[in-house]
Amino acid sequence: MSAVPRSEKPTGRFRRMLDRLSSSQEELHDAELQQDTEAAGCTRICDCDDRQIVKVTGTLRTVTLRPRAGVPALEAELFDGSAALDVVWLGRRSIVGIEPGRKLIASGRISMSRGRRVLFNPKYELRPLGQE
């Protein structure tokens, strides 16, 4: 007799509806972002390791101008529902379209700085506004 582990949620329509009703808005938003990550064929940020070349997608939470070693640097926090990642464009004060709430796909080599994942000067693609 094989038992289904309790950690796996049943996939019935009624169970999914109950899960949605009992979940917070933040949990629902995180789940939606994770589905977008899978649909785009990207790596989840929580699965990214140091020095790994990755392609990630998510929503920009914050965008700030923070100089690094006297050089202007545009920093943004990318969140995909599983974890956050700092995206840094060195030598840039602003980039058209890079603003909080915007979705994008970024690719490059992950590095670790002060215990956080960072992607320096990534290749990026802004997601169309209509798909948000």
BAKE-641821 format. One line per 10 residues: number of its first residue (from 1); for each residue x, y, z of C-alpha. Coordinates in Angstrom, 1 decimal. Example, Ala and Ser with C-alpha at 12.3 -4.5 7.8 and 13.67 -1.06 7.14 Angstrom:
2
1) 12.3,-4.5,7.8  13.7,-1.1,7.1
END
This chain:
132
1) 0.0,0.0,0.0  1.6,3.3,-1.1  0.9,6.4,0.8  1.1,9.9,-0.6  3.4,12.1,1.5  1.5,14.9,3.3  4.0,17.5,2.1  2.7,17.1,-1.5  -0.5,19.0,-2.0  -3.3,17.2,-3.8
11) -4.0,18.7,-7.2  -7.7,18.5,-7.2  -9.8,21.6,-8.3  -11.4,21.9,-4.9  -8.1,21.7,-3.0  -6.5,24.3,-5.2  -9.5,26.6,-4.6  -9.2,26.1,-0.8  -5.4,26.8,-1.0  -6.0,30.1,-2.9
21) -8.7,31.2,-0.4  -6.5,30.5,2.6  -3.3,32.0,1.1  -2.2,35.6,1.6  -1.9,38.1,-1.3  1.9,37.9,-0.9  2.0,34.1,-1.2  -0.2,34.2,-4.3  2.0,36.8,-5.9  5.1,34.7,-5.1
31) 3.5,31.6,-6.6  2.7,33.6,-9.8  6.2,34.9,-10.1  7.6,31.3,-9.7  5.2,30.1,-12.5  6.5,32.9,-14.7  10.1,31.7,-14.0  9.2,28.2,-15.1  7.3,29.4,-18.2  10.3,31.5,-19.3
41) 12.7,28.6,-18.9  14.8,30.5,-16.3  16.6,29.4,-13.2  15.0,30.1,-9.8  17.1,32.6,-7.9  17.1,30.4,-4.8  18.8,27.7,-7.0  21.6,29.9,-8.2  25.1,29.2,-6.9  28.2,31.4,-6.8
51) 30.1,31.8,-10.1  27.3,30.1,-12.0  26.1,31.5,-15.4  22.3,31.9,-15.2  19.3,33.3,-16.8  16.8,34.6,-14.3  13.5,36.5,-14.4  11.4,38.4,-11.9  10.1,41.8,-10.8  12.3,44.8,-9.9
61) 11.5,45.7,-6.3  13.8,48.7,-5.8  16.1,50.7,-8.1  18.8,53.0,-6.6  21.8,54.9,-7.7  24.7,53.9,-5.4  28.4,54.7,-6.3  30.9,51.9,-6.0  34.6,52.9,-5.7  33.8,56.4,-7.0
71) 32.0,55.0,-10.1  28.2,55.5,-10.6  26.3,52.2,-10.3  22.6,51.6,-10.9  21.4,48.9,-8.5  18.1,47.0,-8.6  16.7,44.2,-6.5  15.1,41.4,-8.7  12.6,39.1,-7.0  11.2,35.9,-8.5
81) 9.1,34.6,-5.7  11.8,32.3,-4.3  14.6,34.7,-3.4  16.0,38.1,-4.3  19.1,39.1,-6.4  20.9,42.4,-6.7  21.4,43.5,-10.3  24.2,46.1,-10.8  25.0,48.1,-13.9  28.4,49.8,-13.3
91) 29.0,53.2,-14.9  25.3,53.9,-15.3  23.2,56.5,-13.6  19.9,55.4,-15.2  18.6,53.1,-17.8  15.3,53.7,-19.6  12.7,51.2,-18.5  14.5,50.1,-15.4  12.1,51.1,-12.6  10.4,49.4,-9.6
101) 7.6,47.0,-10.6  9.0,46.3,-14.0  9.5,42.6,-15.0  12.7,41.6,-16.8  14.9,38.7,-17.8  18.6,39.0,-16.9  21.5,36.7,-17.7  25.1,36.6,-16.6  27.5,35.2,-14.0  26.3,35.2,-10.3
111) 28.7,36.4,-7.7  28.3,36.7,-3.9  28.8,40.0,-2.2  28.2,40.4,1.6  26.1,37.2,1.6  23.8,38.3,-1.3  23.6,37.1,-4.8  24.8,39.8,-7.3  24.7,40.0,-11.1  27.0,42.6,-12.5
121) 26.4,44.2,-15.9  23.9,41.5,-17.1  22.4,41.1,-20.5  18.8,41.9,-19.9  15.5,42.0,-21.7  12.5,44.1,-20.4  9.2,42.2,-20.4  6.4,44.0,-22.3  4.2,46.1,-20.1  1.0,44.4,-21.2
131) 2.2,41.1,-19.8  2.4,42.4,-16.2
END
